[in-house]
Amino acid sequence: MRDRISDARKKSSSKRLVIAVISIIAVAVIIGSVWGLGLGGSNEVTLSGAGASFPFPLISKWIQMYENETGVKVSYESIGSSGGINRIKDGLVDFGASDAPLKPVDDDLGLVHIPETIGAVAAVYNLVGIDTGLLLTGDILTGIFMGNITAWDDPRITEINSELTLPSEEIVVAHRSDGSGTTFVFTSYLAEINQTWSDIYGASKTITWPEEANFRGGSGNAGVAAIVQTTPYSIGYIELAYALENDIDFAALENQEGFFVLPSIESTAEAASNAAPSLPAGDASWDGVEIVNAPGEGAYPIATFTYILIYKEQEDLDKGKALIEFLMWIIHDGQDYSESLYYVPLPESVVALNEVTLNGITHNGEPML
């Protein structure tokens, strides 16, 4: 009798164990299914982007730190603003990046603008014995990049740099050869300063530069930086981070108040603050938004927002959620890495605007957050 009771108890215990194991497995399957649906996040999703070289040093840092924190992999190709706009329009990447806002012709594509950071374009040069601080005006820069000022000892340059001995050498002009947001920002400044430039060239990502032997094109900020670094008597325009990281000398430019100001985090932040643009909604037109030639004694005159572009309606639920999470991290935690790479963190008002934009991203017409 006792043996039968003992056997029964053993069978009952084994049955309970089997049921418990099955229950644990079932719960694990359910949790795994929920996680896979994106309700708990997923490290399996990978994101891709392409575009502006202007913010590339900062974007690279963001990608590295975000993967360290979350395990989510993000790739980014620095191919210029025009390339980034084309890639996102063709659906080849999850996000594009551009230093120039979209033109009205693209307003119906369903893309939204997300300002990611603020930076400065530096006028860099290679002159032996002349360190950072050469004084230049907007009109002088216009003359150089139009091919009208061709020698470093031109009276217009020597007059405002009387303490320097400038060489009697031809100026080699380095410019972007690709469609470039940096070119757009630089030419926006020249067009703002000089009516002749505005009438002939205007502000554009792509310029038909003079066909002179002393004009040389480079791809990306890195390409222009390389030309200036290796070519004596050259001048070019690149994002400030590239100038500082590569130890390239750069000019102090005359601002709206008549003061000569070097590009820096502080002078760029003052420009952005004093320009105080009334920014549109993320899904509205951003054509014409700029902060060049801003007022203020300490404001550097070639400052700019740079943008991430994504579709307001996301086709892929998991990728869409992962993308929003990444961008939310960028506009919050990611801003902590800006100053160390010579970018200006976004003002709180711009962060708040971006939050509204990201909260409006949809999938099948429904908000994803």
N, C-alpha and C positions, 0 to 999 in steps of 0.2 A: 504493500500500500504506500509506504513512505517512498519507495523507489519510483512509483507511478506519479506521486505528487512532485517529487524532485524533478522528474523528466518533464512534467507539465510546466513547472516553473522555469526550467531551462528553455523550453520551447517558447514560452511567453516572453521571456527576457530577450531571446534572440529575435523574436518578431518585433518587439519594441525597438531594438537596436536597428533592425532593417528599416523600419518606418522612420526612425530618427535620421538615419543616413539619407534616405530618399528625400525627406523634408529639407535637410541642409542643402542637398544638391538642387532641389527645386528652387529654394530661395536664392541660391547662387546664380542659377540660370536667369531668374527674374531680374536680379540686380544687374547682371551682365547685359541683359536685354535693354534695361532702362539706360544704363551707361552708354551702350552702343547707339541709342537713339539720340544721344547728345544731351540728355537731361542732367547728366552729372559731369559732362565734359569728356573729351577724348583726346588722347595723345596721338591717335592714329591719323588725324587730319593733318595734312600739310598745306601750307599756303604759299603762293607765289606772287611776286610783284616785280615791277620794272619801271624805269623812268629816270628822273632827274639825278644827275651826279652831284648837284649842289648839296643835298642832305645826305649823301651816301655815307660819309663817316658816322653820322648819328644813327642812321637806319641800321648800319652794320652792328653798332653797339647794341641797339634795341633788340635786334634779332638774337644776338649772342646771349644777352641777359634774360630775354623772355624764354628761350629754350632751356636755360639753366634753371629757371624758376618753375616752368610748367611742363617741359618736355615737348612742347609743340614746336615743330620745325617750320621755319619760314625762310624762303629764298628771295633774293632781290638782285636784279641785273641793273647795273648803272649804265644806261644806254641813252641818256638824254631825255628831256621832257617830251619832245615830239614822239620819240620811240615809246615812251610810257603811255602817252595818250592813245597812240595807235594800238598798242597791245591790249589795253583795257577795252577799247572800242571793238576790237576784233574778238574779244572773249578769250584771249590767250593767257591772261593772268587774273588773279583774284583782286588785285589792286594796282593802280597806276600811280605815278608820282610826277608832279610837274611844278615848276616854279612860276609858271604862267597860268592864270585861270583859263578855263575853257572859253572859246569864242561863242557868240550867240548862235552860230550855226549848229553848235553841238548841244544846245539847251534842251532839245527834245529827246536826247539819248537816254535820259533817266539816271545820269551820273550825279553824284553829290560831291561837294568840296568839303574837305576836312583839313583845315590848317593844322600842320603838324609841328612847325617850329618857325623861328624867325632868324634870319641870317643877314650877312652883309657881303657885298661884292667888292673886292679890293682891286685897285689898279696897281699891279705888281710890275717890277722892273729889274733889270740886271745892268747896273752901272758900278764898275769897280771904284771903291772908295766913297761911294755915296750910299749910306745906310738908309733904313726906313725913315721917312719924313720928308722926302722931296715934295715940294708944294706944287699942286696942280689945280687948275680951275676946270669947270665943266666945258668952257669954250676951248681951252687948250686940248682937253681930251677929245672933243669933237673934231678939232683940226687934225690931230694925230690920226684918229681912226677914219677920217675921210681922205687922208693922204695929202692934206694941205700943209701940215707942219711935218717936215721930214728930217730935221736935224736937231740934236739935243741942245745945241747952243743957239737955237732960234731965240731972238730977242724976247718973244712973249714968255718963254720959259725962264730965261736968265734974269729977266726983270724982277720976278717974284722970288727968285732963288739967288739973290745977289751974294750971299755968303758962300755959295758953292761954285766950284769950277767945273762946268759941264763940258763934256767932250765935243769936239767938232766931228761927230760921227753920225751916220745915217741911223734913223730910228727903225728898228725891226718890229713890226706890229704882229703880235700873236692873237689870234681870234679863234672862235669855235668853228669847226667845219661841219658839225652836226646840228640838227634842230635842237636848240638849247634854251631852257628857261633862264639860265644865267645870262645868255645873250639878250633875252627879252627884258630882264631886269636892268641890265646895263644900258640897253638902247632906250628903255623907258626913261631913264635918267637923262640921257643925252637929248632925247626929244623934248623933255620938260625944260631943259636948260637952253637949248639952241633951236631956233625956229628953222634954220636951214636944214639941220639934221632931220627935224620933224617932217619937213616938206619932202625931202628926198627919200629917207629911209623909214621914218616912224619908229614905232616899237614893235619888234618882231622876234620870234624864236630863230628865224633864218634870215640872214642879211646877204645881199650880193656885194661882197667886199671889193674894193678896187683891185684890178688885176695888175698889181705891181709886184716886182720881185721881192720887195721888203715886207710883203704881207704873207703870213704863214698860218695855215689852219691846223688845229689839233682837235682830236676827239675827246670830249669830256673835259671837266675841270682838270683832271690829271694830265691830259694831253697838252693843254695850254700851259700848265705849270711846268711841264717838261721842256717845252720850247723855251720859256723864259729862263729856266735854270741853266740851260746849256747854250744859250745864245747871247753873247755880249751885246749890249746896247739895245736890248729888246724891252718891250712893254706889252702887257696883256691884262686880261681881267679874269679873276677866278674867285671862287667862294673863299672867305676869310680863313676857314679851317685849313684849306690846302696851302695857303700862304704861310700860316704859322707852323703847320706840321712839317713843311718842307724848307723852312727858314728862308723864305723869299722876301726881299724887301718890298715895301709897298708905300704908296703916296698918302699924304694928308690932303684931302679934298676940301675945296671951299664949299661951305654950306649956304643955305638960304640967308642966314644972318651975316654972311661975310667972314665967318671964322673958318680957319683951316683945321680940320678934325681928322684924326686917324680912326680907322675902323676898329672897334672893340666891342665887347659885350655891353659895356656901359653906354657907349655912343649909339649903338644900334638899338638898345632898349629905349633910350631917350627918343630916338626917331620914331619908333613904333608907338610910344606913349603919346608923343606930341601930335603925331598925325591923327591919332584917335579916329580911325575910319569907322563909319557906320556900316558895319558888315551886314551883308544879306543873309538870309536863311541858307542853310547848307544845300537845299535843293533848288535855290533860286539862281539867277544869273550872277556870276562874279566878274563879268567883263568890266574892266575899268578899275577894279580894286587894286590900289598900289599905295606904298608908303615911301616913295622916293622923294628927295628934296623936301623933307619935313622941316617945320620950323623948330627953333631952339638953338641956343648958342653951342651946346655940346652935341647936337644931333648929327650923326654921320649921314650923308645924303644918299647913299645907295643901299638902302635896307629893304627887305622883302619878306613876306610870308612865303612859305612853300607848302604845297598841298598834296594830300593823298586823295585819290579819286576812286570811288567804288559805286556800284549800282545800288540804287535805293531798293529795288526789288531783287532779292537774291534767289537764284534758281535752286541751289543746293542747300538744304536745311543745315546739315552738319557743318559744311564749310562756312556758311553764312554766320552761324553762331560763333565758330572759332575766329572768324575775321572780326566780328564785333568785339569779342573779348580781347583780341590783340590790340585793336585800335583804342579801346577803353583803357588798356594798360599804358599805351603810348601817351595818351593825353593826360594821364595822371602820374603813375610811377615813372614812366619813361622820361618825363621832363626833368627828373633829377640828374640825368646824364648830359643835359644840354650844355651847361656852362663849361664843363671840363673839355668839351670839344668845340668851344667857341660859338655856340648857338645861344639864342635868347629863349628862355622858357616862355611858354604861352601865358599871357595874362589870364586871370580868372574868368574874365568876361568871354574870352575866346574858348576856354575850356567848357564853360557853360553852354555856349553855342554849339560846340561839338557834341556835347551830351544830348542835346535836343535832336541833332541830326542823327546820331547813332540810335537813339530810341525810336526814330521813325523808320528805320530799315525794316523791310517786310519780306515775308515769304508767303506766296499765294495770297498776297494782299493783306496779310495779318502781321502786326508788329511782332518782331522776333524777341523783344525784351519785355 
